[in-house]
Structures are given as structure tokens and as C-alpha cells.
Amino acid sequence: MKIADRPLAVPQPARGRLARSLQRSLPLWLLLPALLILLVIQVYPSFYSIYLAFQRRQAGVESFVGLRNFEILLRSADLWESMRNTLVYTCFYLVITMVLGFGLALLLNRRVRLTPLYMVLLFIPWVLSDVVAGTIWRWMFIRDYGILQELLQPLVQRTLLADPVGAMAIVIASSVWRSLAFATLLLLAALQLVPREVQESAAIDGATPGQVFWHVTLPLIQAQVLVTVLLLSIRAINSVGLILAITAGGPVRATNTLGFFLYQEAWKFGDFGLGAAIAMIMFALNIILTIVYLRTLRAEV
């Protein structure tokens, strides 16, 4: 074909280019309302907390004090006591939740009858608010007419809510009850990704069910397990609603964790500078945990 006979390229109209540009940017415009809401309720308060951590409010006037708030906290016995309580609470909560979550996930992964019904019942505690769940648990252990207190009275012979160890045990048990559905769902999703052919091959080779789990299944889902542990750890460090509703940090500060310590300093005593400094310490702990888990995950993978 001669060059003169070829059709000339017609320049695309500006309206077509504008339509394609709008089509490419449409997802961003659709996300804009959610991004604005996120900016208002999360990003701005986070930066404002950093600002408050270096301020001191006296007689309604804020003044810059530098690292004074952190110095006060590090010299306070209350901070170290709350960190110790947080460590005890987190360790027991994490171990019990993961063990029970794995057990339920393995059971539901066998596709037993009425599995959807069991999942619905399992998720009832998860959809309750912390205040409602905490109030339920506090009522069950109130002296004289709490149903669980009455059942356990012949064994413990004391009011558990008034005992430091008993109060921490109640808080841990309620937290496990609330988070068990979340952990079970994540672990069940991980188990369903494991090829059954691999497990059946190991069983044919003579491996017991325990050996199949420890040497075949668990290594294949270790990434999902570490993510579950990370999310539960962060939830434990930041937990405050259940503790406030059940024990209010008592008795004798036995359940005064970092989250409740933050609430007490900022909202009960009105010292928002110290409260923001505690929030920065909790944020640093969350970051350290995340880095440790990510490095462990990278090394395992």
C-alpha cells in the first residue's frame, strides 16, 4: 500500500482524554471520603498526641516541657507496676487464646456437622462491646448473687473480684472469651489453605496425627500463626474496656495495665500530657513487637 493511500491518524479529541483521565482517578475519588474520615479520627489525633506528650497543662494553659513528662513516668512506680501487670496479662491471654483457638480451628476444619451454627455461637462474644461483655463478667462474680462466684465459692472460699490474683484471672478469662472467635477464624483460614494431599501422604508414611500437625501442618501455616500472635499481642497491650468495666484497675491496682493507666491519668485525673506520654510508650511497645514478629517471620520464610 502506498503511503498516500494509508488512512491518516485522527487526533483523539480532548473529551476522550479527559474521560480516560477521570476513569483512572475514579478509585481515588471514591476513596476520598474514607480517607478524610481516617484523617480526622486517626491521623490528626495521633499527631496531636505526640504534641501533647511534650506539653504540660496548668490552669488551662499549655506550656512546652520537653521530656519532662517521660521523666516523671520513668521515675514513677505506677508505670513499672502497670507494665508488669500488662506483661502478665498479655502472656496468659496470648497462650490461652492461641491454644484454645488452635483446638477449635482443628475441630472445625474437620467439617463437623452444624459447623455454621458453632461459628455463629463462637462469634457472639466478639460482636459484643467491651463494656457490655465486661459488665456481664462482673455481674457473674459479684459477691452473694454472682452465678460463677457461687459455683466457685466452695473451691476458692473468697470473692474473686476482691482478690488480686482472682481479679486478674477474671480479666484474662473474659479477654480470652472475647477474642477466641477472632483467633479461631484466622487459624481456621490458615488450616484450610494446607493441601490435604500433603497431610495424607505424611499419614501414609506412618506419621501420627500429632506428628502431622507439628512437622507438616504447623510449618506450612507459621506465617499466619505469627500474624495472629502479633494482632492478639497488640490487642492485649491496648486493652482497657474490659478492665474498666470489670475491675476498674483494682483491687489494689492488681489489674492496672498500661491501657487503664493511660485512661486514668488522662481522663480521670485530667493530665493529658502524661496520658499522651503513656500513649507514646505503648506505641513504642507495639512497634517493637511488630519489628520482632516481622523479623521472625522473614527468618522463618
HELIX and SHEET records of a PDB file:
HELIX    1   1 ILE A    3  ASP A    5  5                                   3    
HELIX    2   2 ALA A   14  LEU A   38  1                                  25    
HELIX    3   3 LEU A   39  VAL A   43  3                                   5    
HELIX    4   4 TYR A   44  LEU A   52  1                                   9    
HELIX    5   5 ARG A   68  LEU A   74  1                                   7    
HELIX    6   6 ALA A   77  LEU A  108  1                                  32    
HELIX    7   7 THR A  115  VAL A  127  1                                  13    
HELIX    8   8 ASP A  130  MET A  140  1                                  11    
HELIX    9   9 ILE A  147  VAL A  156  1                                  10    
HELIX   10  10 LEU A  160  ALA A  162  5                                   3    
HELIX   11  11 PRO A  164  LEU A  191  1                                  28    
HELIX   12  12 ARG A  196  ILE A  204  1                                   9    
HELIX   13  13 PRO A  209  VAL A  212  1                                   4    
HELIX   14  14 PHE A  213  THR A  217  3                                   5    
HELIX   15  15 LEU A  218  LEU A  220  1                                   3    
HELIX   16  16 GLN A  222  ASN A  238  1                                  17    
HELIX   17  17 GLY A  241  ILE A  246  1                                   6    
HELIX   18  18 LEU A  258  TYR A  263  1                                   6    
HELIX   19  19 GLN A  264  LYS A  268  3                                   5    
HELIX   20  20 PHE A  272  GLU A  300  1                                  29    
SHEET    1   A 2 GLN A  55  GLN A  58  0                                        
SHEET    2   A 2 VAL A  61  PHE A  64 -1                                        
END                                                                             
